[in-house]
Amino acid sequence: MRLMIAEKPGIGATGLVTQATRLNFTSLTTIVPMIIVVRRGRKVIQSPGHEFVMESGEAIAIAQGQVFDFENIPADDGDYEARWLTIEPSVIEAFGDPGDTLPVMHARQLGTMGEGLTHAFEQAVEALLDDGSLPDVVIRHRVMELLAWLSSEGLRFSLHQPTSFTARIRRLVGHRPEHPWSSGEISRALGVSDATLRRRLHDESSNLRGVLTDIRMTHAMSLLQSSEMPVSLIAASAGFESQSRFAIRFRHRFGFSPSAIRGHNRLSPDRQGARPAG
């Protein structure tokens, strides 16, 4: 079974996305800063007042806590493919503020990256994919070297900690989406009472069940794009004992079935109840 996602706790993670059909993913939240490099096809990222289009070979840097619609469009002669890399805020904080750089407050297109930045990105990816031969200090150094090359381009990731309870829950649960999280366990982890948590989420036009479901569906979507895991195992990794129930929730969230990501035939959008792509 091929798995193309690797994570080094406290440092970062990387994944290789492959997708056989043109699909639109709505309202996805970036939990930590990330860089995406499109290898094949085209990627369109939209949010109110912003649209970014990346062709094959182009890249984008995205700040944490942003909500976008993503559309992945396969190449005429094959699949869509992209490599993403996330960087933990603690690494960015340790790197510091190099000065004379602009913060990536929302998202910033990098176009076709120069040789130095491309090499640093590939070195960081290779380090994060390492099977254990590299010590964490070396992996962290290579990710920091990527930040250094980014600063040489006049850019840096801004440092702001998530303040909303929705964002804090995403950070907490995102590392263990398969865990049967209870409101009591989450409340204790955030240092508030159950009643306060419910009230704060209500003030943010949110609720715990909805946030947990969205985190798990996004996690499942990533595994469908970046691995050959059977859907039954992906459902379990997202906290679902029933594959059929998982498929229903996934279709409700994204507007298409889990199998659509891997190239199976889709129903028409009106039969699926899917929203049209923007």
Secondary structure, DSSP 8 states (H G I E B T S, - for coil): --B-EEEETTTEEEEEEEESS-EEEEEEE-SS-EEEEEEESEEEEEETTEEEEE-TT-EEEE-TT-EEEEEEE--TTS-EEEEEEEE-HHHHHHH---SS-EEESSEEEEES--HHHHHHHHHHHHHHT--SSS-HHHHHHHHHHHHHHHHHTTEEE------SHHHHHHHHHHT-TTS---HHHHHHHHTS-HHHHHHHHHHTT--HHHHHHHHHHHHHHHHHHHB---HHHHHHHTT-S-HHHHHHHHHHHHSS-GGGGGT-----HHHHT-----
